[in-house]
Amino acid sequence: MKVVVQVVEKIMSEAHIHIPDGLTEDAIRQHIVGLYNSGQITPDLNIFQVDFESISATIVKQPQEAV
């Protein structure tokens, strides 16, 4: 029997980064998104928390072989 199991988790990552002083709230958001999109923040992200959301299993029917 073959079963496909699907687990859904919510993973929260945390990074400590430096933001230039004097930026507005919108500029801070833009700066963080820019770091993330460019991949510069990725090496600094550490898994902080994993929340289990759901799990499901589906039985995959396989064709019977002729004997």
VENKA-V886368 format. One record per pair of residues at least 12 apart in sequence whose ideal C-beta (glycine too) atoms are under 10 Angstrom apart, sorted by the first residue. I is the first residue (numbers start at 1). J is the second residue. Records with the same first field share a line. If there is no record, write none. Layout:
# VENKA-V886368
I = J / J
This chain:
# VENKA-V886368
1 = 59 / 60 / 61 / 62
2 = 58 / 59 / 60 / 61 / 62
3 = 57 / 58 / 59 / 60
4 = 56 / 57 / 58 / 59 / 60
5 = 55 / 56 / 57 / 58
6 = 54 / 55 / 56 / 57 / 58
7 = 52 / 53 / 54 / 55 / 56 / 57
8 = 51 / 52 / 53 / 54 / 55 / 56
9 = 50 / 51 / 52 / 53 / 54 / 55
10 = 49 / 50 / 51 / 52 / 53
11 = 45 / 47 / 48 / 49 / 50 / 51
12 = 45 / 47 / 48 / 49 / 50 / 51
13 = 41 / 42 / 44 / 45 / 46 / 47 / 48 / 49 / 50
14 = 44 / 45 / 46 / 47 / 48 / 49
15 = 32 / 35 / 36 / 41 / 42 / 43 / 44 / 45 / 46 / 48
16 = 44 / 46
17 = 31 / 32 / 35 / 36 / 40 / 41 / 44 / 45
19 = 31 / 32 / 35
